[in-house]
Amino acid sequence: MRAGWLIGLLWLAGCVAPAVRSDVAPAPVAEPGLLEIPVPGTGQSISARLCRPTVAGPVPLAVINHGSPARAAARPGMRPVACAAEAVQWFTARGFAVLLPLRRGYGAAGGRWAEGFGACDSPDYARAGRESALDIEAAILHALRLPGIRPGGVVVVGQSAGGWGALALAADRPAGVAAVVNMAGGRGGWAGGVPGQVCAPGRLVAAAGEYGRSAILPTLWLYTANDSFFGPELAAGMHRAFTASGGRAELRALPAFGTDGHALFFGAGGSAVWGPMVEAFLRQQGFTSRTP
């Protein structure tokens, strides 16, 4: 029973649809209908799903970025979340087109993984996040050239490793991006397979401060009381470092959600918790809902 719970939790950390399990895993096959996006300077491409709203365009773009599974062997089998997912439909119902990119090293066409942070006792979290941000920015620039997409005012959302990459993107001052939502972002959680343990947490805090020195975008941070990857104390420390360095960030410390609040963003019923806060934040940045 415990083993099944652990496998489910680690897939939730990846925030993607798991591949079908079998005794002998088949070679990953590229999913038809996905966008193929080159990442400049890397010689690699990433895949992405685009979900469009029912309202007429041009419409604003929301880019939702996945986490990273604990097992490296799981990365090639990852697929973008479906358009029918609750978190995706929350945005499309409000008039956003939603882009769901996989980053380098994830999915059938992922190629070389770029987000490693090194040894657990001396991780380079800042570099790892910037590699994630490189892929996110490539996805944004590609989507902004598509028909029916508004050229600017992009909202970047990231969960877990995707949230950390979204903060790194904010530090790089990307053109066209208006706001960032960080859902339980971080790296190095579940160190040694132990919940609540993080590789060199002080380095994660320091890297958040490094990002804050150049970040000018407004950011919303959401963390729960029972997050087994990045608990409330660590979340508060990262937020203090980010804002003390000059970053703009609103931290919402939320109550426990389910068995592990790290799964809040993609969890069933999660949008009822985070939705009102995200909507208020976006309204503050000048966004208005466009319902059919």
C-alpha positions as CSV (number, residue, x, y, z in Angstrom):
1,M,0.0,0.0,0.0
2,R,2.8,2.4,0.9
3,A,4.7,1.6,-2.3
4,G,1.6,2.5,-4.4
5,W,1.1,5.7,-2.5
6,L,4.8,6.7,-3.1
7,I,4.6,6.0,-6.8
8,G,1.5,8.1,-7.2
9,L,3.1,10.9,-5.2
10,L,6.2,11.0,-7.3
11,W,4.1,11.1,-10.5
12,L,2.2,14.0,-9.1
13,A,5.5,15.8,-8.5
14,G,6.1,15.4,-12.2
15,C,2.7,16.9,-13.0
16,V,2.2,15.0,-16.2
17,A,0.2,12.0,-17.4
18,P,2.1,8.8,-16.7
19,A,2.8,6.4,-19.5
20,V,1.1,3.0,-19.3
21,R,3.0,0.6,-17.1
22,S,4.2,-2.8,-18.4
23,D,6.8,-5.3,-17.4
24,V,8.9,-4.2,-20.4
25,A,8.5,-0.5,-21.1
26,P,8.0,0.2,-24.8
27,A,10.1,2.8,-26.5
28,P,8.5,6.2,-26.2
29,V,6.5,7.3,-29.2
30,A,5.9,11.0,-30.1
31,E,2.3,12.0,-29.6
32,P,0.6,13.3,-32.8
33,G,-0.7,16.8,-32.7
34,L,1.9,18.3,-30.5
35,L,4.0,21.4,-31.4
36,E,7.7,20.8,-32.0
37,I,9.6,23.9,-30.7
38,P,13.4,24.4,-31.3
39,V,15.3,25.7,-28.2
40,P,17.9,28.2,-29.5
41,G,21.5,27.5,-28.9
42,T,20.9,23.9,-27.9
43,G,20.4,22.0,-31.1
44,Q,17.4,20.4,-29.4
45,S,13.6,20.7,-29.7
46,I,10.8,20.3,-27.1
47,S,7.2,19.2,-27.5
48,A,4.1,21.2,-26.4
49,R,0.3,20.9,-26.4
50,L,-1.8,24.0,-27.1
51,C,-5.3,24.2,-25.8
52,R,-7.5,27.0,-27.1
53,P,-10.5,28.6,-25.5
54,T,-13.9,28.9,-27.1
55,V,-13.9,32.7,-27.2
56,A,-12.7,34.5,-30.3
57,G,-9.1,35.7,-30.6
58,P,-6.7,37.1,-30.3
59,V,-6.5,35.7,-26.7
60,P,-3.9,35.9,-24.0
61,L,-1.5,33.0,-23.4
62,A,-1.0,31.1,-20.2
63,V,2.0,28.7,-20.2
64,I,1.8,25.9,-17.6
65,N,5.1,24.2,-16.7
66,H,5.4,20.7,-15.3
67,G,7.5,19.3,-12.4
68,S,10.1,16.6,-12.6
69,P,9.7,13.0,-11.5
70,A,12.1,11.6,-9.0
71,R,13.1,8.7,-11.3
72,A,15.2,9.6,-14.4
73,A,13.7,6.5,-16.2
74,A,10.3,8.1,-16.0
75,R,11.2,11.3,-18.0
76,P,11.0,9.8,-21.5
77,G,7.5,8.5,-20.9
78,M,6.1,11.9,-19.9
79,R,3.4,13.6,-21.9
80,P,1.8,17.0,-21.6
81,V,-1.3,17.3,-19.5
82,A,-4.5,17.0,-21.5
83,C,-6.7,20.0,-22.4
84,A,-9.5,18.4,-20.3
85,A,-7.4,18.6,-17.1
86,E,-9.0,20.8,-14.4
87,A,-6.1,23.2,-14.1
88,V,-6.0,23.7,-17.9
89,Q,-9.8,24.2,-18.1
90,W,-9.6,26.8,-15.3
91,F,-7.6,29.0,-17.7
92,T,-9.4,28.3,-20.9
93,A,-12.7,29.0,-19.3
94,R,-11.4,32.5,-18.6
95,G,-10.4,33.1,-22.2
96,F,-6.7,32.0,-22.1
97,A,-5.0,29.8,-24.6
98,V,-2.9,27.4,-22.6
99,L,0.5,26.1,-23.7
100,L,1.8,23.0,-22.0
101,P,5.5,22.5,-23.0
102,L,7.7,19.6,-22.1
103,R,11.3,20.7,-21.4
104,R,14.5,19.1,-22.7
105,G,15.0,15.6,-21.5
106,Y,11.2,14.9,-21.0
107,G,8.9,13.0,-23.4
108,A,9.6,11.0,-26.5
109,A,11.5,13.7,-28.3
110,G,13.1,15.3,-25.2
111,G,16.7,14.6,-26.0
112,R,19.4,15.4,-23.4
113,W,18.2,16.4,-19.9
114,A,19.5,19.8,-19.0
115,E,18.1,20.5,-15.5
116,G,20.5,18.6,-13.3
117,F,21.8,20.5,-10.3
118,G,24.8,18.4,-9.3
119,A,25.6,16.7,-6.0
120,C,23.1,16.8,-3.2
121,D,25.6,18.5,-0.8
122,S,26.6,21.2,-3.3
123,P,23.7,21.8,-5.8
124,D,23.7,24.6,-8.3
125,Y,20.0,25.4,-8.2
126,A,20.3,28.7,-10.0
127,R,21.9,27.1,-13.1
128,A,19.3,24.3,-13.2
129,G,16.5,26.8,-13.1
130,R,17.9,28.9,-15.9
131,E,18.1,25.8,-18.1
132,S,14.4,25.3,-17.4
133,A,13.7,29.0,-18.2
134,L,15.5,28.7,-21.5
135,D,13.0,26.0,-22.6
136,I,10.0,28.0,-21.2
137,E,11.0,31.1,-23.1
138,A,11.5,29.2,-26.3
139,A,7.9,27.9,-25.9
140,I,6.6,31.3,-25.2
141,L,8.2,32.9,-28.3
142,H,7.0,30.1,-30.5
143,A,3.4,30.4,-29.3
144,L,3.3,34.2,-29.6
145,R,3.8,33.7,-33.4
146,L,0.8,31.5,-33.7
147,P,-2.5,32.8,-35.1
148,G,-5.1,33.9,-32.6
149,I,-2.6,34.5,-29.7
150,R,-2.2,38.0,-28.3
151,P,1.3,39.3,-28.8
152,G,2.1,40.0,-25.1
153,G,0.6,39.8,-21.7
154,V,1.7,36.2,-21.1
155,V,1.0,34.5,-17.8
156,V,3.6,31.9,-16.8
157,V,2.6,29.2,-14.3
158,G,4.9,26.5,-13.0
159,Q,4.5,23.7,-10.5
160,S,7.4,22.2,-8.5
161,A,10.5,22.2,-10.8
162,G,8.4,24.1,-13.3
163,G,7.7,26.7,-10.7
164,W,11.4,27.1,-10.0
165,G,12.0,27.5,-13.7
166,A,9.3,30.1,-13.8
167,L,11.1,32.1,-11.1
168,A,14.3,31.8,-13.1
169,L,12.5,33.1,-16.1
170,A,11.2,36.1,-14.1
171,A,14.8,36.9,-13.2
172,D,15.7,37.0,-16.9
173,R,13.1,39.7,-17.7
174,P,11.6,37.9,-20.7
175,A,9.8,40.0,-23.3
176,G,6.0,39.5,-23.5
177,V,5.6,38.0,-20.0
178,A,3.3,40.0,-17.6
179,A,3.1,37.8,-14.5
180,V,4.4,34.6,-12.9
181,V,2.5,32.1,-10.7
182,N,4.8,29.8,-8.7
183,M,2.9,26.7,-7.4
184,A,5.1,24.9,-4.9
185,G,8.3,25.7,-6.8
186,G,11.7,24.4,-5.8
187,R,14.3,21.8,-6.5
188,G,16.0,19.1,-4.5
189,G,13.0,17.8,-2.6
190,W,12.6,14.3,-1.3
191,A,16.4,14.0,-0.9
192,G,17.3,10.4,-0.5
193,G,13.7,9.4,-1.1
194,V,12.7,11.0,2.3
195,P,9.7,13.3,2.4
196,G,10.5,16.7,3.9
197,Q,14.2,16.4,3.2
198,V,15.8,18.9,0.7
199,C,19.3,18.8,-0.6
200,A,21.2,21.8,0.9
201,P,18.1,23.9,1.5
202,G,20.3,26.9,2.3
203,R,21.5,26.9,-1.3
204,L,17.9,26.9,-2.5
205,V,17.2,30.0,-0.4
206,A,20.4,31.6,-1.7
207,A,19.4,30.9,-5.3
208,A,16.0,32.4,-4.8
209,G,17.8,35.5,-3.6
210,E,19.9,35.5,-6.7
211,Y,16.8,35.4,-8.9
212,G,15.2,38.2,-6.9
213,R,18.1,40.6,-7.7
214,S,17.0,40.9,-11.3
215,A,13.3,39.9,-11.3
216,I,10.9,42.8,-12.0
217,L,7.8,40.8,-12.9
218,P,5.0,40.4,-10.3
219,T,4.9,36.9,-8.9
220,L,2.4,35.0,-6.8
221,W,3.8,32.1,-4.7
222,L,1.4,29.3,-3.4
223,Y,2.6,26.7,-0.9
224,T,0.6,24.4,1.4
225,A,1.2,23.4,5.0
226,N,1.6,19.7,4.1
227,D,3.9,20.0,1.1
228,S,6.3,17.0,1.4
229,F,8.8,18.6,-0.9
230,F,9.0,22.2,0.2
231,G,7.5,22.9,3.6
232,P,6.2,26.2,4.9
233,E,9.5,27.3,6.6
234,L,11.6,26.7,3.5
235,A,8.9,28.4,1.3
236,A,9.0,31.5,3.6
237,G,12.8,31.5,3.5
238,M,12.9,31.5,-0.2
239,H,10.3,34.2,-0.4
240,R,12.3,36.4,2.1
241,A,15.4,36.0,0.1
242,F,13.7,36.8,-3.2
243,T,12.0,39.9,-1.9
244,A,15.0,41.1,0.1
245,S,17.0,41.1,-3.1
246,G,14.3,43.3,-4.8
247,G,12.0,40.7,-6.3
248,R,8.2,41.3,-6.4
249,A,6.4,38.4,-4.7
250,E,3.2,37.7,-2.8
251,L,3.4,34.5,-0.7
252,R,0.2,32.7,0.2
253,A,0.8,30.1,2.9
254,L,-2.2,27.7,2.4
255,P,-3.7,25.0,4.7
256,A,-3.1,21.4,4.1
257,F,-4.5,19.9,0.9
258,G,-5.2,16.2,0.7
259,T,-2.4,13.8,1.7
260,D,0.3,16.0,0.2
261,G,-0.2,19.6,-0.7
262,H,2.5,19.5,-3.3
263,A,-0.2,18.1,-5.6
264,L,-2.5,21.0,-5.1
265,F,-2.2,22.6,-8.6
266,F,-3.1,19.5,-10.6
267,G,-5.1,17.8,-7.8
268,A,-8.8,17.1,-8.1
269,G,-10.7,20.1,-6.6
270,G,-7.4,22.0,-6.4
271,S,-8.7,24.9,-8.5
272,A,-11.3,25.7,-5.9
273,V,-8.4,26.5,-3.5
274,W,-5.9,28.2,-5.7
275,G,-8.3,29.6,-8.3
276,P,-9.7,32.6,-6.4
277,M,-6.2,33.7,-5.4
278,V,-4.8,33.4,-8.9
279,E,-7.8,35.2,-10.3
280,A,-7.4,38.1,-7.8
281,F,-3.7,38.3,-8.7
282,L,-4.3,38.4,-12.4
283,R,-7.0,41.0,-11.9
284,Q,-4.4,43.1,-10.1
285,Q,-2.2,42.8,-13.2
286,G,-5.0,44.1,-15.5
287,F,-6.4,40.7,-16.8
288,T,-10.1,40.3,-17.2
289,S,-11.9,37.0,-17.7
290,R,-13.5,36.4,-21.1
291,T,-16.1,33.7,-20.7
292,P,-18.1,32.3,-23.7
